[in-house]
Amino acid sequence: MSNADGVDRAISDLVALMARLRGPQGCPWDKKQTPETLKPYLVEECYEVIEAIEEGSSDKVRDELGDLLFQIVFHSRIAEEQGQFTLADVASAIHDKMVRRHPHVFGDVKVSTAGEVVANWEEIKRKEKGHEDRKSVLEGVPRALPALLRAHRLQEKASKVGFDWNHLKEVLPKLDEEIAEFKESLKNEDAEKIEEELGDVFFTLVNISRFLGVNPDDALHKTISKFIHRFRHIEEQASLIGKSLNDMTLEEMDKLWEESKNNKG
């Protein structure tokens, strides 16, 4: 059996399993699900794939990709029941889109850099059905994206039409300016203004990350992981000496925090 045959068989088995789960003698929970009720699970599975990738476990990546694939099959099955589309339609649509958006591979367009590929991609996308009537270059960035990622993508789109600084050194003073405005809002104790100015600080930091080629969401995730690791060190050390964190002073906890940093945590 070829690899392609194995893939076809595995996907067919999964589609059949989904049909049974949704069938008359299937699972009560699966049968009552809708695209709306499944949204949280779809998002959760995406993030679990990302977490598995960050952990570097190929087995876990495989398993989490399977969970994500199951969500795609689930949504496709519901759509098929409603006469909208099938999993085959989903696969065919993305296949045709990728061929269309890679004319340098499947056509006679010549490119020499990844930047040219992106430019061609955006131009082809703009001409596709459903995209040609967009009123703004900023359209197409999902509102449901995490705020850091959404800010990053919006800034990328704006930069493609020249709305951007030329160098990082031009962005850094903007950060100083936004921090100063944030500090001023703190003095006035205006909650709405504080929120606005803090948002401006975050937005500027995202811009800086874009200039540095750093994904802001990834950077924050890594810092969160570092925080968890160091805080766990505090908890573990407190447990070893039989103390509750509530009974420890900030100075005691800070000492353990610094200890975890010295241990490269």
VOMARPA-282783 format. One record per atom (N, C-alpha, C): x, y, z. Coordinates in steps of 0.05 Angstrom, whole numbers, padded with zeros to 5 digits, always signed. Example, Ala and Ser with C-alpha at 12.3 -4.5 7.8 and 13.67 -1.06 7.14 Angstrom:
# VOMARPA-282783
+00264-00114+00156;+00246-00090+00156;+00264-00066+00156;+00257-00045+00142;+00273-00021+00143;+00258+00001+00157;
//
This chain:
# VOMARPA-282783
+00017-00024+00000;+00000+00000+00000;+00018+00025+00000;+00012+00044-00018;+00027+00069-00019;+00019+00087+00004;+00036+00107+00008;+00030+00126+00029;+00004+00141+00023;-00001+00147-00003;-00026+00161-00010;-00050+00143-00005;-00047+00117-00010;-00069+00098-00005;-00075+00097+00025;-00053+00097+00041;-00056+00097+00070;-00070+00121+00080;-00064+00145+00069;-00077+00169+00077;-00107+00168+00070;-00112+00159+00045;-00140+00158+00036;-00157+00139+00055;-00145+00117+00062;-00159+00097+00079;-00163+00109+00107;-00143+00122+00118;-00146+00134+00145;-00167+00156+00145;-00167+00173+00125;-00186+00194+00124;-00215+00183+00120;-00217+00163+00103;-00243+00150+00099;-00254+00138+00124;-00236+00125+00139;-00244+00113+00165;-00254+00134+00184;-00240+00157+00185;-00247+00179+00203;-00274+00191+00195;-00278+00194+00169;-00304+00205+00159;-00327+00185+00167;-00322+00159+00163;-00342+00139+00170;-00348+00139+00200;-00327+00142+00216;-00330+00143+00245;-00347+00167+00253;-00342+00190+00240;-00357+00215+00246;-00387+00211+00239;-00391+00198+00216;-00419+00193+00207;-00434+00176+00227;-00419+00156+00238;-00432+00138+00258;-00438+00153+00284;-00419+00170+00292;-00423+00185+00317;-00448+00203+00315;-00452+00213+00290;-00475+00232+00286;-00500+00217+00277;-00498+00190+00273;-00520+00175+00263;-00541+00168+00284;-00562+00155+00276;-00585+00149+00294;-00576+00134+00319;-00557+00115+00316;-00548+00100+00339;-00522+00111+00350;-00516+00136+00344;-00491+00147+00352;-00490+00159+00380;-00472+00178+00384;-00468+00190+00410;-00486+00214+00415;-00501+00214+00437;-00520+00237+00442;-00506+00264+00442;-00482+00265+00453;-00467+00290+00454;-00459+00299+00426;-00448+00281+00411;-00439+00288+00384;-00463+00297+00366;-00485+00284+00370;-00509+00289+00353;-00521+00317+00358;-00517+00327+00381;-00530+00353+00388;-00511+00377+00382;-00487+00372+00373;-00468+00394+00369;-00475+00409+00343;-00468+00435+00344;-00471+00453+00321;-00445+00468+00316;-00441+00481+00293;-00417+00497+00290;-00412+00517+00312;-00434+00528+00322;-00431+00548+00344;-00421+00535+00370;-00432+00512+00377;-00424+00499+00402;-00396+00487+00400;-00387+00482+00375;-00360+00470+00371;-00338+00491+00370;-00345+00517+00368;-00324+00538+00365;-00303+00537+00387;-00311+00535+00412;-00290+00535+00434;-00271+00511+00431;-00281+00488+00422;-00263+00465+00419;-00244+00469+00395;-00253+00481+00374;-00236+00486+00351;-00213+00504+00359;-00219+00526+00373;-00198+00544+00382;-00179+00530+00402;-00190+00515+00420;-00174+00500+00440;-00155+00481+00427;-00164+00466+00407;-00147+00447+00393;-00124+00460+00378;-00130+00484+00367;-00109+00499+00353;-00086+00506+00373;-00094+00515+00396;-00074+00523+00416;-00059+00499+00427;-00073+00476+00429;-00059+00453+00439;-00038+00443+00418;-00044+00446+00393;-00024+00440+00372;+00001+00458+00376;-00004+00484+00380;+00018+00503+00383;+00034+00495+00408;+00021+00488+00430;+00035+00481+00454;+00052+00456+00450;+00041+00437+00435;+00057+00412+00429;+00081+00418+00412;+00078+00437+00393;+00101+00445+00376;+00123+00458+00394;+00114+00475+00412;+00133+00489+00429;+00148+00469+00448;+00134+00448+00456;+00146+00428+00473;+00165+00410+00458;+00163+00409+00432;+00181+00394+00415;+00176+00364+00416;+00152+00356+00423;+00145+00327+00424;+00130+00319+00399;+00143+00303+00382;+00131+00296+00357;+00106+00279+00361;+00107+00262+00382;+00083+00245+00388;+00059+00263+00396;+00065+00283+00412;+00044+00300+00421;+00033+00318+00398;+00052+00327+00381;+00043+00342+00357;+00025+00325+00340;+00032+00300+00335;+00016+00281+00320;-00012+00279+00332;-00013+00274+00358;-00039+00270+00371;-00056+00296+00370;-00044+00319+00375;-00059+00344+00375;-00068+00351+00347;-00052+00345+00327;-00061+00350+00299;-00085+00332+00293;-00085+00308+00304;-00107+00290+00301;-00133+00302+00313;-00130+00313+00337;-00153+00326+00350;-00164+00349+00333;-00145+00365+00321;-00153+00387+00304;-00167+00377+00279;-00155+00356+00267;-00167+00344+00243;-00195+00334+00249;-00199+00323+00272;-00226+00313+00280;-00246+00336+00280;-00238+00359+00289;-00255+00382+00290;-00263+00390+00261;-00244+00389+00243;-00250+00396+00215;-00269+00376+00203;-00265+00350+00209;-00284+00329+00199;-00311+00333+00212;-00312+00341+00237;-00337+00345+00252;-00353+00368+00238;-00340+00390+00234;-00354+00413+00221;-00363+00406+00193;-00346+00391+00178;-00353+00383+00151;-00377+00364+00151;-00378+00346+00170;-00401+00328+00172;-00427+00343+00177;-00427+00362+00195;-00451+00378+00200;-00460+00393+00175;-00440+00404+00161;-00447+00419+00136;-00458+00400+00115;-00447+00375+00114;-00457+00356+00095;-00486+00348+00101;-00492+00345+00126;-00520+00338+00135;-00539+00360+00127;-00529+00385+00126;-00546+00408+00119;-00546+00414+00089;-00532+00397+00074;-00531+00401+00045;-00513+00424+00036;-00494+00431+00052;-00477+00455+00046;-00451+00447+00031;-00435+00430+00044;-00410+00420+00031;-00401+00395+00046;-00381+00382+00034;-00370+00358+00046;-00340+00362+00052;-00328+00343+00066;-00299+00344+00071;-00284+00344+00045;-00294+00329+00025;-00281+00329-00001;-00281+00357-00014;-00303+00371-00010;-00305+00398-00020;-00284+00417-00006;-00281+00413+00020;-00262+00428+00035;-00233+00424+00024;-00227+00398+00020;-00200+00391+00010;-00195+00401-00018;-00216+00399-00035;-00213+00408-00063;-00210+00438-00064;-00225+00452-00047;-00224+00482-00047;-00196+00492-00039;-00184+00480-00018;-00158+00489-00009;-00137+00481-00029;-00140+00457-00042;-00121+00448-00062;-00121+00468-00085;-00144+00476-00095;-00146+00494-00118;-00135+00522-00111;-00141+00530-00086;-00131+00557-00077;-00100+00557-00076;-00088+00536-00066;-00059+00535-00064;-00046+00534-00091;-00058+00520-00110;-00047+00520-00138;-00049+00548-00149;-00072+00561-00145;-00077+00588-00156;-00058+00608-00144;-00052+00605-00118;-00035+00625-00105;-00005+00619-00106;+00002+00597-00120;+00030+00591-00124;+00037+00589-00154;+00032+00610-00169;+00038+00610-00198;+00067+00606-00204;+00084+00612-00184;+00113+00609-00188;+00121+00579-00186;+00103+00563-00176;+00107+00534-00175;+00092+00519-00197;+00066+00527-00200;+00049+00513-00218;+00044+00528-00244;+00056+00551-00247;+00053+00567-00271;+00080+00577-00281;+00080+00599-00295;+00105+00609-00307;+00115+00635-00294;+00103+00642-00271;+00112+00666-00257;+00139+00661-00244;+00157+00681-00246;+00184+00679-00235;+00187+00696-00210;+00197+00684-00188;+00202+00699-00164;+00230+00690-00154;+00243+00708-00139;+00269+00702-00128;+00271+00704-00098;+00251+00717-00086;+00251+00720-00056;+00224+00713-00044;+00225+00708-00018;+00200+00702-00004;+00182+00727-00004;+00194+00750-00004;+00179+00775-00004;+00162+00778-00029;+00174+00770-00052;+00159+00771-00077;+00136+00751-00077;+00140+00728-00064;+00119+00708-00061;+00095+00720-00046;+00101+00734-00024;+00080+00746-00007;+00065+00767-00023;+00080+00784-00038;+00068+00805-00054;+00049+00794-00075;+00058+00773-00089;+00041+00760-00109;+00017+00747-00096;+00021+00735-00072;-00001+00722-00058;-00023+00742-00052;-00015+00766-00041;-00034+00786-00034;-00049+00797-00058;-00035+00800-00080;-00048+00810-00105;-00068+00790-00116;-00060+00764-00116;-00078+00743-00125;-00102+00742-00107;-00098+00743-00081;-00119+00741-00061;-00139+00764-00065;-00129+00788-00071;-00145+00812-00075;-00165+00808-00098;-00157+00793-00119;-00173+00790-00142;-00193+00766-00140;-00190+00750-00119;-00207+00727-00117;-00235+00734-00109;-00254+00716-00116;-00282+00721-00109;-00285+00724-00079;-00300+00744-00071;-00304+00749-00043;-00284+00769-00031;-00263+00774-00047;-00242+00793-00037;-00242+00819-00053;-00253+00818-00077;-00249+00840-00095;-00265+00865-00087;-00286+00861-00070;-00302+00884-00062;-00295+00895-00034;-00272+00887-00024;-00264+00897+00003;-00258+00927+00001;-00267+00941+00021;-00264+00970+00021;-00239+00979+00035;-00225+00962+00049;-00201+00970+00063;-00179+00948+00061;-00154+00956+00061;-00132+00937+00060;-00131+00922+00087;-00144+00933+00107;-00143+00920+00133;-00163+00898+00136;-00181+00895+00117;-00201+00873+00119;-00188+00846+00115;-00200+00826+00127;-00189+00799+00124;-00174+00789+00148;-00170+00807+00168;-00157+00798+00193;-00180+00791+00212;-00182+00766+00220;-00205+00758+00237;-00206+00773+00264;-00230+00782+00270;-00234+00796+00296;-00229+00778+00319;-00232+00752+00315;-00230+00733+00337;-00201+00726+00344;-00182+00736+00328;-00154+00731+00334;-00146+00743+00361;-00128+00730+00376;-00118+00743+00400;-00108+00771+00394;-00112+00790+00412;-00106+00818+00406;-00078+00823+00396;-00058+00810+00408;-00030+00814+00399;-00026+00806+00370;-00037+00783+00363;-00035+00773+00336;-00050+00791+00316;-00074+00799+00325;-00090+00816+00307;-00076+00843+00302;-00064+00855+00323;-00049+00879+00320;-00026+00875+00300;-00012+00853+00303;+00011+00847+00287;+00003+00845+00257;-00019+00830+00252;-00028+00826+00224;-00038+00852+00212;-00052+00869+00228;-00062+00894+00218;-00039+00913+00211;-00018+00913+00228;+00005+00930+00222;+00020+00920+00197;+00021+00894+00193;+00034+00883+00169;+00019+00892+00144;-00008+00891+00145;-00024+00899+00122;-00020+00929+00116;-00020+00945+00137;-00017+00974+00133;+00011+00980+00122;+00031+00965+00131;+00058+00970+00121;+00062+00964+00092;+00045+00946+00081;+00047+00938+00053;+00040+00960+00034;+00024+00980+00044;+00017+01002+00027;+00033+01027+00035;+00054+01024+00050;+00072+01046+00057;+00066+01060+00082;+00045+01052+00097;+00039+01065+00123;+00056+01052+00144;+00081+01062+00146;+00100+01049+00164;+00124+01067+00169;+00138+01062+00190;+00164+01075+00194;+00185+01061+00176;+00207+01075+00172;+00228+01064+00155;+00248+01047+00171;+00252+01054+00196;+00272+01041+00212;+00262+01037+00241;+00273+01018+00254;+00266+01013+00282;+00272+01037+00300;+00294+01051+00293;+00301+01075+00310;+00280+01096+00309;+00262+01095+00290;+00240+01114+00289;+00217+01106+00306;+00215+01080+00312;+00193+01070+00328;+00199+01073+00358;+00224+01070+00366;+00230+01070+00394;+00222+01096+00408;+00226+01120+00396;+00217+01144+00409;+00186+01144+00413;+00172+01131+00395;+00143+01129+00397;+00135+01114+00423;+00151+01093+00430;+00146+01079+00454;+00150+01097+00478;+00171+01113+00478;+00176+01132+00500;+00152+01151+00503;+00142+01160+00480;+00120+01179+00479;+00094+01166+00491;+00089+01142+00483;+00065+01128+00493;+00067+01122+00523;+00090+01115+00532;+00094+01109+00561;+00090+01135+00577;+00100+01157+00566;+00096+01183+00580;+00067+01190+00581;+00052+01185+00560;+00023+01191+00560;+00008+01173+00579;+00018+01148+00581;+00005+01129+00600;+00010+01138+00629;+00034+01147+00635;+00041+01157+00661;+00024+01181+00668;+00019+01198+00649;+00003+01222+00653;-00026+01215+00659;-00036+01194+00646;-00063+01185+00651;-00066+01174+00679;-00045+01162+00689;-00045+01151+00717;-00048+01174+00737;-00035+01196+00731;-00037+01219+00749;-00065+01230+00751;-00079+01229+00728;-00106+01240+00727;-00127+01220+00737;-00119+01195+00742;-00137+01174+00752;-00162+01171+00736;-00159+01174+00709;-00181+01170+00691;-00180+01142+00680;-00198+01124+00689;-00197+01096+00683;-00199+01091+00652;-00217+01106+00639;-00220+01102+00610;-00195+01110+00595;-00183+01133+00604;-00159+01143+00590;-00135+01124+00596;-00134+01114+00620;-00113+01095+00627;-00113+01070+00609;-00138+01060+00605;-00141+01037+00588;-00132+01043+00559;-00140+01066+00550;-00133+01075+00522;-00103+01077+00519;-00090+01091+00538;-00061+01095+00535;-00045+01069+00539;-00055+01051+00556;-00042+01026+00559;-00044+01010+00533;-00067+01012+00520;-00070+00998+00494;-00051+01009+00474;-00046+01036+00474;-00027+01048+00456;+00001+01037+00461;+00008+01033+00486;+00034+01022+00493;+00037+00994+00481;+00017+00977+00486;+00018+00950+00475;+00020+00951+00444;+00005+00968+00431;+00005+00969+00402;+00032+00977+00391;+00045+00996+00405;+00072+01004+00397;+00092+00982+00402;+00090+00967+00423;+00107+00944+00428;+00104+00923+00406;+00080+00919+00397;+00076+00900+00375;+00090+00910+00350;+00089+00936+00345;+00103+00947+00322;+00133+00943+00324;+00144+00946+00348;+00172+00941+00352;+00179+00912+00347;+00162+00894+00356;+00167+00865+00352;+00166+00859+00322;+00149+00872+00307;+00147+00867+00278;+00173+00876+00265;+00184+00899+00272;+00209+00908+00261;+00232+00889+00267;+00230+00876+00290;+00251+00858+00299;+00247+00830+00288;+00225+00825+00274;+00219+00798+00264;+00211+00779+00286;+00200+00789+00308;+00192+00772+00330;+00161+00771+00331;+00151+00747+00333;+00122+00744+00336;+00115+00752+00365;+00099+00773+00369;+00093+00783+00397;+00079+00762+00414;+00061+00746+00401;+00046+00726+00416;+00065+00704+00426;+00084+00696+00408;+00103+00676+00416;+00121+00686+00439;+00130+00712+00436;+00147+00723+00457;+00133+00724+00484;+00108+00732+00484;+00093+00733+00509;+00088+00705+00520;+00082+00686+00503;+00078+00658+00512;+00103+00647+00525;+00127+00654+00514;+00152+00644+00526;+00157+00657+00553;+00150+00683+00555;+00153+00696+00581;+00133+00685+00602;+00109+00678+00593;+00090+00665+00611;+00100+00639+00621;+00111+00623+00602;+00122+00597+00610;+00145+00600+00630;+00162+00621+00626;+00184+00627+00644;+00173+00634+00671;+00152+00651+00672;+00140+00659+00697;+00129+00635+00712;+00115+00617+00698;+00104+00593+00711;+00126+00576+00723;+00148+00572+00707;+00170+00556+00717;+00182+00568+00742;+00186+00594+00743;+00198+00607+00766;+00180+00607+00790;+00154+00611+00784;+00135+00611+00807;+00132+00583+00819;+00133+00563+00801;+00132+00535+00811;+00156+00530+00829;+00179+00542+00823;+00203+00538+00840;+00197+00549+00868;+00184+00573+00869;+00177+00584+00895;+00159+00565+00910;+00138+00555+00897;+00119+00536+00910;+00133+00511+00920;+00151+00500+00903;+00165+00475+00911;+00183+00480+00934;+00198+00502+00934;+00216+00507+00956;+00201+00513+00982;+00178+00527+00979;+00162+00533+01003;+00151+00507+01015;+00144+00488+00997;+00133+00463+01007;+00155+00447+01021;+00180+00449+01012;+00202+00434+01024;+00207+00443+01053;+00202+00469+01058;+00207+00479+01085;+00180+00480+01101;+00159+00469+01089;+00134+00467+01104;+00119+00493+01107;+00123+00511+01088;+00109+00537+01090;+00089+00541+01068;+00067+00555+01074;+00048+00562+01054;+00056+00589+01042;+00050+00593+01017;+00057+00619+01004;+00044+00642+01019;+00020+00637+01029;+00006+00658+01043;+00020+00666+01069;+00037+00649+01079;+00052+00654+01104;+00079+00666+01099;+00087+00668+01073;+00113+00678+01066;+00112+00708+01060;+00133+00722+01066;+00134+00751+01059;+00142+00754+01030;+00137+00777+01019;+00145+00782+00991;+00175+00779+00988;+00190+00788+01008;+00219+00786+01007;+00228+00757+01005;+00215+00740+01021;+00222+00711+01020;+00217+00699+00992;+00193+00706+00981;+00186+00696+00955;+00205+00707+00933;+00212+00732+00936;+00229+00745+00916;+00257+00732+00917;+00266+00724+00940;+00292+00711+00942;+00292+00685+00927;+00270+00670+00930;+00267+00644+00915;+00264+00649+00885;+00251+00671+00878;+00249+00678+00850;+00276+00683+00838;+00292+00699+00851;+00319+00704+00842;+00336+00679+00840;+00331+00661+00859;+00345+00635+00859;+00338+00619+00834;+00313+00619+00827;+00305+00605+00803;+00317+00617+00778;+00320+00644+00778;+00333+00657+00755;+00363+00649+00753;+00376+00647+00776;+00404+00639+00776;+00408+00610+00767;+00386+00595+00770;+00386+00567+00760;+00378+00565+00731;+00379+00588+00717;+00372+00589+00689;+00343+00583+00683;+00326+00586+00704;+00297+00581+00699;+00283+00604+00686;
//
